[in-house]
Amino acid sequence: MSHSRVITNGKVVTEAGVFQEDIEITEGTIRRISENIPKHPNVEPIDAEGQYVLPGMIDTHVHMNEPGRTEWEGFETGSKALAAGGTTAYIDMPLNALPATSTRQALQQKIEIASTKNYLDYAFYGALTPDNLDHLEELAEAGAVAFKCFLSTYQAEVPGDFQSINDLTLLEGMKRISSLGKILLIHCENAAITDGLALEKIKQGKKSGYDFVESRPIIAEVEAVSRVIHFAKETGCSVHIVHVSSYETVQLIQRAKQEGVDITLESCPHYFALNADDLMRLGSVAKCQPPLRYPEEQEALWQALIIGDIDWISSDHSPCSPELKKGHIFETMGGISGCQNNVDLMFDLAVNKRGMSVIDFAKLIAANPAKRFAIPNKGKIALGYDADLILINPHQNYTLEAKDLYYKNPHSPYIGMEIGARVTKTFLRGELIFSTEQGIIGEPKGRQWCK
């Protein structure tokens, strides 16, 4: 950086509390947090009057689809959307790109492409698939921060595509990943249950949103998580359960933690902002796996979030072209485009409407994932940490429109929703990369933190 900045007059959210203090940023790092930091001619002031200053979100579940499916999303458009939504770092999933990130060569190809296109700092997961057990070590050496697998069916469309695994691969993969000291992220749904029920629904001509929800029942998620827990006990592998959709699953994971299993879980904004009734209303733009749940289950999941039983929130941003969202609910592409509204939507729903403390909110979006993945110098507002900061106006209402979205394909189930808070500025290592007045600012300066 050519000069220093001081963020003034904001309500600074730290682990110790919320303080009306200034933050001095020099060379991309938080150098001082204090009341009334003296102003100098070569220091740029940023007025945060009436706003919270929070650590930028770390989104640990994003599908950028590059290389191979950039018509769905790419590093440039996806990272712009994340920046506009208050995210300052993310981890890219190994699936939907072609080839899947299942070998060192595939990861190195992705690293090279990403190096000049990202507006945020980033890292990559490696895949665990039926045919890449012997590639796990080389993926870790090449920079994979963790690994990802599917227990539900992931149908490979072309050679090189991602594939789901069976129990034998899961067991052997967990042994090897444990020996590497890495974490395995798992999409947990019992494939036999979900595939069988979906086939029954289709044969019966039942193709509504409710039919889709009923084809992927909570027991499918619970059974798969239970299996993972048993395998984790056997192998000692650290595991993370992605996009948890049910209270029962949360409680199962909490019991496993008490038994000494190294396990964490995430859920996603769409499970709190939307439910099965919205899927019926909106159609496939709100289709995801596991599905949106019925209102009573959604309320139970809210209670788990408020009391702290959910470790963090991620977007599971899973975009595609509009053509793939056409057709009946069982044949359209699953996945929600939502990463641009992670922070403002959840701040409004959790802090404004449900009374969550902003300190807990900061842990939910930043501190907890940073700790789990050992991300250096990120995740909280503290001396010496990267100045990855966002300003959020807690009472700035706006209605989301398609023109606001930076996605390559600007569809989202949140379009038309009134959101009662807004991210007004995003800083990456002290540089302003987004403001509501200017939009995206400057050129991509994102760095890979795990190499």
Buried (B, 14 or more C-beta within 10 A) or exposed (E): BEEBBBBBBBBBBBEEEBBEBBBBBBEBBBBBBEEEBEEEEEBBBBEBEEBBBBBBBBBBBBBBBBBBBBBBBBBBBBBBBBBBBBBBBBBBBBBBBBBBBBBBEBBEBBBEBBBEBBBBBBBBBBBBBBEBBEBBBBBBEBBBBBBBBBBBBBEEEEEBBBBBBEEEBBBBBBBBBBEBEBBBBBBBBBBEBBBEBBEEBBEEEBBBBBBBBBBBBBEBBBBBBBBBBEBBBEBEBBBBBBBBBBBBBBBBBBEBBEEEBBBBBBBBBBBBBBBBBBBBEBBBBBBBBBBBBBEEBBEBBBEBBBEEBBBBBBBBBBBBBEEBBEEBBBEBBBBBBBBBBBBBBBBBBBBBEBEBEBBBBBBBBBBBBBBBBEBEBBBBBBEEBBBBBBBBBBEBEBEBEEEBBBBBBBBBBBBEBEBBBBBBBBBBBBBBBBBBEEEBBEEBBBBBBBE
